Amino acid sequence: MSLPIFLCVLFFASFVALSTPLASSPYLSPKILPQNYQKMLKNFKIYTYPPPETLSFDSKVESLFYSSLLHSPFITQNPEEAHLFFIPFSFRSDLSPRSAAGVVGDYRTEFIYWNRTLGADHFFLSCSGVGHGSDRNVVELKKNSVQISCFPTTPGLFIPHKDVSLPPLANVHATAHAPDSKRSSYLGYVRYNWVKESNLVGQLLADPEILVESEPSDQMIHEERLAGSKFCLFEYGLEISGIGEAMSFGCVPVVITDRPIQDLPLMDLLTWQQIAVFVGTSGGAKEIKRVLGRVMVEGYEDMRGSAVVASKHFVWNETPQPYDAFHMVMYQLWLRRHTIRYAEREWA
């Protein structure tokens, strides 16, 4: 068997292994995904501009994505065959709009590619997001280019229709820990600091079906509690980064928020309503219990199975593997490859 055919079989088998006999799928397009994924592997090309001498990022997950990209077969040395262009610069939280404008201005002057789309076929990494500015270069970067951010993103600095959030780097393993059927000690589990609103914490503490940690637990105890709980409760904020780990243990995420969430990882790939519960704070613990009770009756096992399947895409590997977090971020970029390119003479 030739190497290309072997790789094709391997990738297809990896996707099939993610599937479970669920009444509902965690995927937006379960039939189209494997086909598009194969097309991406075969055709997708990225040109990266020459990086600065020193390049460091705000977070480990950004560094891991950058390293994975540079060593991937997606990179091309021929910019004319590239679908997208990567700006290898750290747009850190302390970077001024003037400095960001200078970075874009340099690439615009030295290369022809930015002006063909006003940056719409370019992408960059910024964990905190690029702020607003009046300079043309910043406006185009912010409005047109794809920003890859850390999850959860900075409010007001993420544009849902074009930007992408990285699956958080957490203790998610390639093999899910969740058993086929689950005997749970608790209805809900709240790790230390996952929920911070004091009134809600007090109400949850008073419920014997909800385990609320009053102090940090070690990793072993934490994993035992993930595996022994039907739902894991998160208040939307920095601590929600543990959502992928919870899913891998079959602990269905419950996201507590009073506003729509537009920066969930893999939103082009997953039907989040099939793998997580979203509930507001206004009804307190009583309303949360009511919603969880309804889920238990209407399809908990399906939701739990979907969450376990989806958790595979939250795994970051030093050497990327089929359908892992790196490849799913690349898949979202692949879906954004169609842009309008202007004639070069218009910018002469």
Sine and cosine of phi, psi and omega as CSV:
sin_phi,cos_phi,sin_psi,cos_psi,sin_omega,cos_omega
0.00,0.00,0.75,-0.66,-0.02,-1.00
-0.94,0.34,0.34,-0.94,-0.04,-1.00
-0.88,0.48,-0.72,0.69,0.02,-1.00
-0.85,0.52,-0.66,0.75,0.00,-1.00
-0.92,0.39,-0.65,0.76,0.02,-1.00
-0.87,0.50,-0.69,0.72,0.00,-1.00
-0.90,0.43,-0.64,0.77,0.01,-1.00
-0.87,0.49,-0.71,0.70,0.03,-1.00
-0.89,0.46,-0.66,0.76,0.00,-1.00
-0.88,0.47,-0.72,0.69,-0.03,-1.00
-0.92,0.40,-0.65,0.76,0.01,-1.00
-0.90,0.43,-0.67,0.74,0.02,-1.00
-0.89,0.46,-0.58,0.82,0.03,-1.00
-0.90,0.44,-0.63,0.78,0.00,-1.00
-0.94,0.33,-0.68,0.73,0.01,-1.00
-0.86,0.51,-0.60,0.80,-0.02,-1.00
-0.90,0.43,-0.37,0.93,0.02,-1.00
-0.98,0.20,-0.30,0.95,-0.12,-0.99
-0.99,0.17,0.54,-0.84,0.10,-1.00
-0.70,-0.71,0.40,-0.92,-0.02,-1.00
-0.96,0.27,0.95,0.30,-0.04,-1.00
-0.99,-0.15,0.52,-0.85,0.11,-0.99
-0.94,0.35,-0.46,0.89,0.05,-1.00
-0.79,-0.61,0.52,-0.85,-0.03,-1.00
-0.98,-0.21,0.53,-0.85,0.09,-1.00
-0.97,0.23,-0.11,0.99,-0.11,-0.99
-0.99,-0.16,0.58,-0.82,0.08,-1.00
-0.92,0.40,-0.64,0.76,-0.03,-1.00
-0.70,-0.72,0.98,0.22,-0.11,-0.99
-0.89,0.45,-0.47,0.88,0.00,-1.00
-0.99,0.12,-0.54,0.84,-0.06,-1.00
-0.99,0.14,-0.53,0.85,-0.10,-0.99
-0.80,0.60,-0.80,0.60,-0.05,-1.00
-0.89,0.45,-0.55,0.84,0.03,-1.00
-0.93,0.38,-0.74,0.67,0.01,-1.00
-0.91,0.42,-0.59,0.81,0.00,-1.00
-0.88,0.47,-0.69,0.72,0.03,-1.00
-0.90,0.44,-0.64,0.77,0.04,-1.00
-0.89,0.45,-0.64,0.77,0.03,-1.00
-0.88,0.48,-0.75,0.66,-0.02,-1.00
-0.86,0.51,-0.59,0.80,-0.08,-1.00
-0.99,0.17,-0.59,0.81,-0.24,-0.97
-0.90,-0.44,-0.43,0.90,-0.19,-0.98
-0.92,0.39,0.78,-0.63,0.01,-1.00
-0.75,-0.66,0.68,-0.73,-0.01,-1.00
-0.85,-0.53,0.74,-0.68,0.15,-0.99
-0.96,-0.28,0.79,-0.62,0.03,-1.00
-0.95,-0.31,0.75,-0.66,0.04,-1.00
-0.91,0.41,0.36,-0.93,0.06,-1.00
-0.85,0.52,0.78,-0.62,-0.03,-1.00
-0.98,0.18,0.32,-0.95,0.13,-0.99
-0.92,0.39,0.21,-0.98,-0.06,-1.00
-0.88,0.48,-0.65,0.76,0.05,-1.00
-0.87,-0.50,0.72,-0.70,-0.03,-1.00
-0.60,-0.80,0.89,-0.46,0.04,-1.00
-0.71,-0.70,0.45,-0.90,-0.08,-1.00
-0.88,-0.47,0.22,-0.98,-0.04,-1.00
-0.95,0.32,-0.44,0.90,-0.15,-0.99
-0.67,-0.74,0.37,-0.93,0.02,-1.00
-0.92,0.39,-0.57,0.82,-0.04,-1.00
-0.92,0.38,-0.57,0.82,0.09,-1.00
-0.90,0.44,-0.71,0.70,-0.01,-1.00
-0.88,0.47,-0.63,0.77,0.00,-1.00
-0.92,0.39,-0.66,0.75,0.05,-1.00
-0.89,0.46,-0.71,0.71,-0.03,-1.00
-0.88,0.48,-0.73,0.69,0.02,-1.00
-0.89,0.46,-0.68,0.73,0.01,-1.00
-0.89,0.45,-0.64,0.77,0.00,-1.00
-0.90,0.43,-0.73,0.68,-0.06,-1.00
-0.89,0.46,-0.51,0.86,-0.04,-1.00
-0.99,-0.15,0.22,0.98,-0.05,-1.00
-1.00,-0.09,0.34,-0.94,0.07,-1.00
-0.96,0.28,-0.03,1.00,0.04,-1.00
-0.96,0.28,-0.38,0.92,-0.06,-1.00
-0.96,0.29,0.71,-0.70,0.08,-1.00
-0.82,-0.57,0.53,-0.85,0.07,-1.00
-1.00,-0.02,-0.07,1.00,-0.01,-1.00
-0.95,-0.30,0.98,-0.21,-0.05,-1.00
-0.89,0.46,-0.38,0.93,-0.03,-1.00
-0.95,0.31,-0.35,0.94,0.03,-1.00
-0.99,-0.17,0.05,1.00,-0.05,-1.00
-0.98,0.21,0.67,-0.75,0.15,-0.99
-0.99,0.13,-0.61,0.79,-0.02,-1.00
-0.70,-0.72,0.34,-0.94,0.01,-1.00
-0.85,-0.53,0.72,-0.69,-0.03,-1.00
-0.97,-0.24,0.74,-0.67,0.05,-1.00
-1.00,-0.08,0.97,-0.26,-0.07,-1.00
-0.99,0.13,0.96,0.28,-0.01,-1.00
-0.62,-0.78,0.58,-0.81,0.00,-1.00
-1.00,0.00,0.98,-0.19,0.07,-1.00
-0.99,0.12,0.98,0.21,-0.11,-0.99
-0.97,0.24,0.20,-0.98,-0.06,-1.00
-0.90,0.44,-0.44,0.90,-0.04,-1.00
-0.99,-0.10,0.15,0.99,0.01,-1.00
-0.98,0.18,0.79,-0.62,-0.02,-1.00
-0.97,0.23,0.43,-0.90,0.07,-1.00
-0.84,0.55,-0.55,0.84,0.01,-1.00
-0.90,0.43,-0.66,0.75,0.02,-1.00
-0.92,0.39,-0.65,0.76,0.04,-1.00
-0.88,0.48,-0.64,0.77,0.03,-1.00
-0.89,0.45,-0.61,0.79,0.01,-1.00
-0.90,0.43,-0.62,0.78,0.02,-1.00
-0.88,0.47,-0.77,0.64,-0.01,-1.00
-0.90,0.44,-0.65,0.76,0.00,-1.00
-0.87,0.49,-0.62,0.79,0.02,-1.00
-0.90,0.43,-0.71,0.70,0.01,-1.00
-0.92,0.39,-0.58,0.81,0.00,-1.00
-0.91,0.42,-0.61,0.79,-0.04,-1.00
-0.97,0.23,-0.64,0.77,-0.12,-0.99
-0.99,0.12,-0.47,0.88,-0.06,-1.00
-0.83,-0.55,0.35,-0.94,-0.04,-1.00
-1.00,-0.04,-0.17,0.99,-0.29,-0.96
-0.98,0.21,-0.53,0.85,-0.01,-1.00
-0.88,0.47,-0.70,0.71,-0.10,-1.00
-0.93,0.36,-0.32,0.95,0.00,-1.00
-0.93,0.38,-0.46,0.89,-0.03,-1.00
-0.73,-0.68,0.11,0.99,-0.12,-0.99
0.83,0.56,0.56,0.83,0.08,-1.00
1.00,0.00,0.05,1.00,-0.09,-1.00
-0.95,0.31,-0.31,0.95,0.07,-1.00
-0.96,-0.27,0.48,0.88,0.03,-1.00
-0.89,-0.46,0.46,-0.89,0.11,-0.99
-0.61,-0.79,0.34,-0.94,-0.07,-1.00
-0.47,-0.88,0.30,-0.95,0.03,-1.00
-0.98,-0.19,0.74,-0.68,0.13,-0.99
-0.42,-0.91,0.96,-0.28,-0.08,-1.00
-0.87,0.49,-0.67,0.75,-0.07,-1.00
-1.00,-0.06,-0.28,0.96,-0.02,-1.00
0.99,-0.12,0.51,-0.86,0.01,-1.00
-1.00,0.04,0.74,-0.68,0.00,-1.00
-0.97,0.25,0.07,-1.00,-0.04,-1.00
-1.00,0.06,0.47,-0.88,0.04,-1.00
-0.38,-0.93,0.27,-0.96,-0.06,-1.00
-1.00,-0.07,-0.27,0.96,0.01,-1.00
-0.89,0.46,0.64,-0.77,-0.04,-1.00
-0.82,0.58,-0.67,0.75,-0.05,-1.00
-0.90,0.44,-0.64,0.77,0.03,-1.00
-0.94,0.34,-0.65,0.76,0.01,-1.00
-0.86,0.50,-0.73,0.69,0.00,-1.00
-0.92,0.38,-0.64,0.76,0.05,-1.00
-0.87,0.49,-0.72,0.70,-0.07,-1.00
-0.95,0.32,-0.66,0.75,-0.11,-0.99
-0.99,0.11,-0.57,0.82,-0.18,-0.98
-0.95,-0.31,-0.66,0.75,-0.11,-0.99
-0.98,0.22,0.44,-0.90,0.02,-1.00
-0.99,0.13,0.86,-0.51,0.05,-1.00
-0.99,-0.12,0.82,-0.58,0.08,-1.00
-0.98,-0.19,0.91,-0.42,-0.13,-0.99
-0.90,-0.44,0.26,-0.97,0.13,-0.99
-0.99,0.16,0.47,-0.89,0.03,-1.00
-0.96,-0.27,0.72,-0.69,-0.04,1.00
-0.98,0.22,0.46,-0.89,-0.09,-1.00
-1.00,0.09,0.24,-0.97,0.04,-1.00
-0.96,0.28,0.80,-0.60,-0.02,-1.00
-0.82,0.58,0.72,-0.69,0.05,-1.00
1.00,0.09,-0.10,0.99,-0.04,-1.00
-0.89,-0.45,0.40,0.92,0.00,-1.00
-0.71,-0.71,0.80,-0.60,-0.01,-1.00
-0.95,-0.31,0.95,-0.30,-0.21,-0.98
-0.86,0.52,-0.60,0.80,-0.12,-0.99
-0.95,0.31,-0.26,0.96,-0.03,-1.00
-0.78,-0.62,-0.49,0.87,-0.10,-1.00
-0.99,0.13,0.29,-0.96,-0.07,-1.00
-0.75,-0.66,0.66,-0.76,0.09,-1.00
-0.96,-0.30,0.64,-0.77,-0.01,-1.00
-0.98,0.21,0.71,-0.71,0.17,-0.99
-0.82,0.57,0.74,-0.68,-0.09,-1.00
-0.90,0.44,0.56,-0.83,0.03,-1.00
-0.99,0.15,0.96,-0.29,-0.05,-1.00
-0.66,-0.75,-0.05,-1.00,-0.06,-1.00
-0.99,0.11,0.88,0.47,0.03,-1.00
-0.98,-0.21,0.79,-0.61,-0.07,-1.00
-0.97,-0.23,0.39,-0.92,-0.05,-1.00
-0.90,0.43,-0.53,0.85,0.04,-1.00
-0.97,-0.23,0.88,-0.48,-0.04,-1.00
-0.89,0.45,0.58,-0.82,-0.04,-1.00
-1.00,0.01,-0.23,0.97,-0.14,-0.99
-0.93,0.36,0.76,-0.65,0.08,-1.00
-0.95,0.30,0.22,-0.98,-0.02,-1.00
-0.89,0.46,-0.62,0.78,0.07,-1.00
-0.79,-0.62,0.55,-0.84,-0.21,-0.98
-0.87,-0.50,0.83,-0.55,0.15,-0.99
-0.97,-0.24,0.93,-0.36,-0.17,-0.99
-0.97,-0.26,0.62,-0.79,0.07,-1.00
-0.99,0.15,-0.47,0.88,-0.08,-1.00
-0.73,-0.68,0.51,-0.86,0.13,-0.99
-0.95,0.33,-0.68,0.73,-0.05,-1.00
-0.67,-0.74,0.47,-0.88,0.01,-1.00
-0.74,-0.67,0.76,-0.65,0.05,-1.00
-0.84,-0.54,0.96,-0.27,0.05,-1.00
-0.93,0.37,0.37,-0.93,0.00,-1.00
-0.79,0.61,0.83,-0.55,0.04,-1.00
0.98,0.22,0.03,1.00,0.08,-1.00
-0.92,0.40,-0.55,0.83,0.10,-1.00
-0.83,-0.56,0.79,-0.61,-0.12,-0.99
-0.91,-0.42,-0.32,0.95,-0.04,-1.00
-0.90,0.43,0.89,-0.46,-0.22,-0.97
-0.88,0.48,-0.68,0.74,-0.01,-1.00
-0.90,0.44,-0.67,0.74,0.00,-1.00
-0.92,0.39,-0.65,0.76,0.04,-1.00
-0.86,0.51,-0.68,0.73,0.02,-1.00
-0.88,0.47,-0.66,0.75,0.01,-1.00
-0.92,0.39,-0.66,0.75,0.01,-1.00
-0.92,0.38,-0.60,0.80,0.03,-1.00
-0.88,0.48,-0.51,0.86,-0.05,-1.00
-0.99,0.17,-0.11,0.99,-0.04,-1.00
-0.99,-0.13,0.88,-0.47,-0.04,-1.00
-0.92,0.38,-0.28,0.96,0.01,-1.00
-1.00,0.07,-0.13,0.99,-0.03,-1.00
-0.92,-0.40,0.82,-0.58,0.07,-1.00
-1.00,-0.06,0.90,-0.44,0.01,-1.00
-0.90,-0.44,0.88,-0.47,0.01,-1.00
-0.97,0.26,0.71,-0.70,0.06,-1.00
-0.99,-0.13,-0.16,0.99,0.06,-1.00
-0.48,-0.88,0.37,-0.93,-0.06,-1.00
-0.88,0.47,0.63,-0.78,0.06,-1.00
-0.97,-0.25,0.39,-0.92,0.06,-1.00
-0.97,0.24,0.15,-0.99,-0.14,-0.99
-0.89,0.45,-0.62,0.79,-0.03,-1.00
-0.91,0.42,-0.73,0.68,0.03,-1.00
-0.90,0.43,-0.65,0.76,0.01,-1.00
-0.86,0.52,-0.71,0.71,-0.01,-1.00
-0.92,0.39,-0.59,0.81,0.07,-1.00
-0.89,0.46,-0.62,0.78,0.00,-1.00
-0.96,0.28,-0.56,0.83,0.11,-0.99
-0.88,0.47,-0.73,0.68,-0.04,-1.00
-0.94,0.35,-0.40,0.92,-0.06,-1.00
-0.98,-0.18,0.25,0.97,-0.03,-1.00
-0.79,-0.62,0.59,-0.81,0.02,-1.00
-0.97,0.22,-0.63,0.77,-0.03,-1.00
-0.78,-0.62,0.56,-0.83,0.12,-0.99
-0.90,-0.43,0.82,-0.57,-0.10,-0.99
-0.99,-0.11,0.79,-0.62,0.03,-1.00
-0.80,-0.59,0.71,-0.71,0.24,-0.97
-1.00,0.03,0.76,-0.65,-0.06,-1.00
-0.85,0.52,0.82,-0.57,-0.05,-1.00
0.28,-0.96,-0.28,-0.96,-0.09,-1.00
-0.85,0.52,-0.57,0.82,-0.08,-1.00
-0.95,0.30,-0.14,0.99,0.00,-1.00
-0.95,0.32,-0.06,1.00,0.02,-1.00
-0.88,0.48,-0.28,0.96,0.02,-1.00
-1.00,0.10,0.17,0.99,-0.13,-0.99
-0.92,0.40,-0.62,0.79,0.01,-1.00
-0.92,0.39,-0.64,0.77,0.04,-1.00
-0.89,0.46,-0.69,0.72,0.03,-1.00
-0.85,0.52,-0.70,0.71,-0.01,-1.00
-0.87,0.49,-0.61,0.79,-0.05,-1.00
-0.92,0.39,-0.36,0.93,0.05,-1.00
-1.00,-0.10,0.08,1.00,-0.01,-1.00
0.97,0.23,0.35,0.94,0.06,-1.00
-0.99,-0.12,0.96,-0.27,-0.11,-0.99
-0.91,0.42,0.82,-0.57,-0.01,-1.00
-0.93,0.36,0.68,-0.73,0.14,-0.99
-0.89,-0.45,0.93,-0.36,-0.06,-1.00
-0.99,-0.15,0.88,-0.48,-0.04,-1.00
-0.99,-0.12,0.92,-0.40,-0.06,-1.00
-0.39,-0.92,0.47,-0.88,0.04,-1.00
-0.95,-0.31,0.19,0.98,0.03,-1.00
-0.66,-0.75,0.40,-0.92,0.04,-1.00
-0.88,0.47,0.63,-0.78,0.03,-1.00
-0.98,-0.22,0.87,-0.50,-0.08,-1.00
-0.92,-0.39,0.09,1.00,-0.08,-1.00
-0.86,-0.51,0.35,0.94,0.01,-1.00
-0.87,0.50,0.64,-0.77,0.03,-1.00
-0.88,0.48,0.56,-0.83,0.12,-0.99
0.87,0.50,0.61,0.79,-0.02,-1.00
-0.93,0.38,-0.36,0.93,0.07,-1.00
-0.99,0.15,-0.12,0.99,-0.13,-0.99
-0.90,-0.43,-0.67,0.74,-0.18,-0.98
-0.96,-0.30,0.55,-0.83,0.20,-0.98
-1.00,-0.05,1.00,-0.09,-0.15,-0.99
-0.89,0.45,-0.47,0.88,0.02,-1.00
-0.91,0.41,-0.30,0.96,0.01,-1.00
-1.00,0.00,-0.18,0.98,-0.08,-1.00
-0.82,-0.57,-0.10,0.99,-0.03,-1.00
-0.51,-0.86,0.38,-0.93,0.03,-1.00
-0.95,-0.31,0.69,-0.72,0.01,-1.00
-0.87,-0.49,0.79,-0.61,-0.08,-1.00
-0.56,-0.83,0.56,-0.83,0.00,-1.00
-1.00,0.09,0.04,-1.00,-0.04,-1.00
-0.99,-0.12,-0.24,0.97,-0.17,-0.99
-0.88,0.47,-0.54,0.84,-0.02,-1.00
-1.00,0.02,-0.04,1.00,0.03,-1.00
0.91,0.41,-0.31,-0.95,-0.04,-1.00
-0.89,0.45,-0.52,0.85,-0.01,-1.00
-0.88,0.47,-0.69,0.72,0.02,-1.00
-0.93,0.36,-0.63,0.78,0.03,-1.00
-0.87,0.49,-0.71,0.71,0.03,-1.00
-0.89,0.46,-0.62,0.79,0.01,-1.00
-0.90,0.44,-0.70,0.71,0.00,-1.00
-0.90,0.43,-0.68,0.74,0.00,-1.00
-0.92,0.40,-0.59,0.81,0.07,-1.00
-0.89,0.46,-0.63,0.78,0.03,-1.00
-0.91,0.41,-0.67,0.74,0.02,-1.00
-0.89,0.46,-0.65,0.76,0.01,-1.00
-0.86,0.50,-0.59,0.81,-0.02,-1.00
-0.98,0.18,-0.64,0.77,-0.20,-0.98
-1.00,-0.02,-0.18,0.98,0.01,-1.00
0.44,-0.90,0.68,0.74,-0.02,-1.00
-0.88,0.48,-0.72,0.70,-0.08,-1.00
-0.88,0.47,-0.62,0.78,0.08,-1.00
-0.88,0.47,-0.71,0.70,-0.02,-1.00
-0.90,0.43,-0.67,0.74,0.01,-1.00
-0.89,0.45,-0.71,0.71,0.03,-1.00
-0.88,0.47,-0.64,0.77,0.03,-1.00
-0.90,0.43,-0.62,0.78,0.01,-1.00
-0.90,0.44,-0.66,0.75,0.02,-1.00
-0.90,0.44,-0.70,0.71,0.02,-1.00
-0.87,0.49,-0.72,0.69,-0.04,-1.00
-0.91,0.40,-0.46,0.89,-0.05,-1.00
-0.89,0.45,-0.39,0.92,0.03,-1.00
-0.85,0.53,-0.51,0.86,-0.06,-1.00
-1.00,0.09,0.01,1.00,0.05,-1.00
-0.98,-0.18,0.07,1.00,-0.04,-1.00
-1.00,0.07,0.84,-0.54,0.12,-0.99
-0.99,-0.16,0.74,-0.67,0.01,-1.00
-0.87,-0.50,0.58,-0.81,0.08,-1.00
-0.87,0.50,-0.64,0.77,0.16,-0.99
-0.94,-0.34,0.94,-0.34,-0.10,-0.99
-0.81,0.59,0.61,-0.79,0.01,-1.00
-0.87,-0.49,0.36,-0.93,-0.01,-1.00
-0.80,0.60,0.73,-0.69,0.09,-1.00
0.91,0.41,0.30,0.95,0.05,-1.00
-0.99,0.10,-0.11,-0.99,-0.10,-0.99
-0.86,0.51,-0.70,0.72,0.00,-1.00
-0.86,0.52,-0.75,0.66,-0.04,-1.00
-0.92,0.40,-0.52,0.85,0.02,-1.00
-0.97,0.26,-0.51,0.86,0.15,-0.99
-0.92,0.39,-0.66,0.75,0.06,-1.00
-0.88,0.47,-0.60,0.80,0.03,-1.00
-0.89,0.47,-0.64,0.77,0.03,-1.00
-0.92,0.39,-0.59,0.81,0.09,-1.00
-0.92,0.40,-0.64,0.77,0.05,-1.00
-0.83,0.55,-0.64,0.77,0.02,-1.00
-0.93,0.37,-0.28,0.96,-0.03,-1.00
-0.97,-0.23,0.27,0.96,-0.13,-0.99
-0.98,0.20,-0.25,0.97,-0.07,-1.00
-1.00,0.09,0.92,-0.39,0.01,-1.00
-0.67,-0.74,0.35,-0.94,0.06,-1.00
-1.00,0.05,0.80,-0.60,0.03,-1.00
-0.95,-0.32,0.79,-0.62,-0.03,-1.00
-1.00,0.10,0.46,-0.89,0.05,-1.00
-0.90,0.44,0.65,-0.76,-0.04,-1.00
-0.89,0.46,-0.50,0.87,-0.05,-1.00
-0.91,0.42,-0.41,0.91,0.00,-1.00
-0.92,0.39,-0.31,0.95,-0.06,-1.00
-0.92,-0.38,0.21,0.98,-0.02,-1.00
-0.94,0.35,0.00,0.00,0.00,0.00
